[in-house]
Amino acid sequence: RAPPVAPAAALPTALPTAELSGTVIFGYELNQSTNEVVDVATTFSPGQIFAHSIKLAEPFGVDRIEEEVIRVAGDGTLTVVQERTDEVVPVQPELDIVGFRVQATTLVQLWGPGDYILRAYRGVELLAEGRFTLTE
């Protein structure tokens, strides 16, 4: 039998910790010249832009990172809805920030409304983690 999963409230947030070298910030748009999120938010509905940026304390040092998305059920059960091997994203090795944007409608259609965790990896290293909510 697997060990119990920690309740959702006990999971790490997007704040930097000793274990994580970066942060994930969510919002409604990106500054196109800096890749930083503007209009910070964590709840997204169909028709809105879902933007996020990943900022590290040092340059990425690689040309790609991976993103994993996990659904958090009300009882704390975690379900991977996007495998990190399915979402390999290009980054510039000399930079320490990258940003992405997509229509929230697409994410709601793919994963449904609910609470989610986005994790960014460089190889096996967990770089950053953040939480967001999708609504109908």
For each residue, the residues with C-beta under 8 A, 3 or more apart:
1:
2:
3:
4:
5: 76 77 78
6: 10 11 76
7: 10 11 75 76
8: 11 72 73 74 76 115
9:
10: 6 7
11: 6 7 8 72 117 131
12: 15 17 20 129
13: 129 130 131
14: 23 24 25 128 129 130 131
15: 12 23
16: 20 21 22 23 57
17: 12 20
18:
19: 126
20: 12 16 17 23 126 127 128 129
21: 16 56 57 58 125 127 128
22: 16 54 55 56 57 120 127 128
23: 14 15 16 20 54 55 128 130
24: 14 52 53 54 118 120 128 129 130
25: 14 36 37 40 52 53 55 130
26: 37 40 41 42 44 50 51 52 130 132
27: 30 37 38 39 40 41 51 52
28: 38 39 41 44 48 49 50 51
29: 37 38 39 49 51 101
30: 27 35 36 37 38 51 53 99 100 101
31: 34 35 36 37 38 99
32: 35
33:
34: 31 97
35: 30 31 32 53 95 97 98 99
36: 25 30 31 53 55 97 99
37: 25 26 27 29 30 31 40 51 52 53 99
38: 27 28 29 30 31
39: 27 28 29
40: 25 26 27 37
41: 26 27 28 44
42: 26 130 131 132 133
43: 132 133 134 135
44: 26 28 41 48 50 104 107 108 132 133 134 135
45: 48 104 108 134 135 136
46: 103 104 105 108 136
47: 103 104 105
48: 28 44 45 103 104
49: 28 29 101 102 103 104
50: 26 28 44 101 102 103 104 107 132
51: 26 27 28 29 30 37 99 100 101 102
52: 24 25 26 27 37 99 100 101 118 130 132
53: 24 25 30 35 36 37 97 98 99 100
54: 22 23 24 65 97 98 99 120 127 128
55: 22 23 25 36 96 97 128
56: 21 22 59 60 96 97 127 128
57: 16 21 22 96
58: 21 61 96
59: 56 93 94 95 96
60: 56 63 65 91 92 93 94 95 96 98 122
61: 58 93 122
62: 65 91 93 122 123
63: 60 90 91 92 93
64: 88 89 90 91
65: 54 60 62 88 89 91 98 120 121 122 127
66: 84 85 87 88 89 120 121 122
67: 82 84 87 89 118 119 120 121
68: 80 82 83 84 87 118 119 121
69: 80 81 82 87 111 116 117 118 119
70: 78 79 80 81 116 117 118 119
71: 78 79 80 81 111 112 114 115 116
72: 8 11 76 77 78 114 115 116 117 131
73: 8 76 77 78 79 114
74: 8
75: 7
76: 5 6 7 8 72 73
77: 5 72 73
78: 5 70 71 72 73 117
79: 70 71 73
80: 68 69 70 71 83
81: 69 70 71 110 111 116
82: 67 68 69 86 87 111
83: 68 80 86 87
84: 66 67 68 87 88 119 121
85: 66 88
86: 82 83
87: 66 67 68 69 82 83 84
88: 64 65 66 84 85
89: 64 65 66 67 98 100
90: 63 64
91: 60 62 63 64 65 95 98
92: 60 63 95 98
93: 59 60 61 62 63
94: 59 60
95: 35 59 60 91 92 98
96: 55 56 57 58 59 60
97: 34 35 36 53 54 55 56
98: 35 53 54 60 65 89 91 92 95
99: 30 31 35 36 37 51 52 53 54
100: 30 51 52 53 89
101: 29 30 49 50 51 52
102: 49 50 51 106 107
103: 46 47 48 49 50 106 107
104: 44 45 46 47 48 49 50 107 108 134
105: 46 47 108 109
106: 102 103 109 110
107: 44 50 102 103 104 110 111 134
108: 44 45 46 104 105 111 112 113 134 135 136
109: 105 106
110: 81 106 107
111: 69 71 81 82 107 108 114 116 134
112: 71 108 134
113: 108 133 134 135 136
114: 71 72 73 111 133 134
115: 8 71 72 131 132 133
116: 69 70 71 72 81 111 131 132 133 134
117: 11 69 70 72 78 129 130 131
118: 24 52 67 68 69 70 129 130 131 132
119: 67 68 69 70 84 126 128 129
120: 22 24 54 65 66 67 126 127 128 129
121: 65 66 67 68 84 124 125 126 127
122: 60 61 62 65 66 125 127
123: 62
124: 121
125: 21 121 122
126: 19 20 119 120 121 129
127: 20 21 22 54 56 65 120 121 122
128: 14 20 21 22 23 24 54 55 56 119 120
129: 12 13 14 20 24 117 118 119 120 126
130: 13 14 23 24 25 26 42 52 117 118
131: 11 13 14 42 72 115 116 117 118
132: 26 42 43 44 50 52 115 116 118
133: 42 43 44 113 114 115 116
134: 43 44 45 104 107 108 111 112 113 114 116
135: 43 44 45 108 113
136: 45 46 108 113
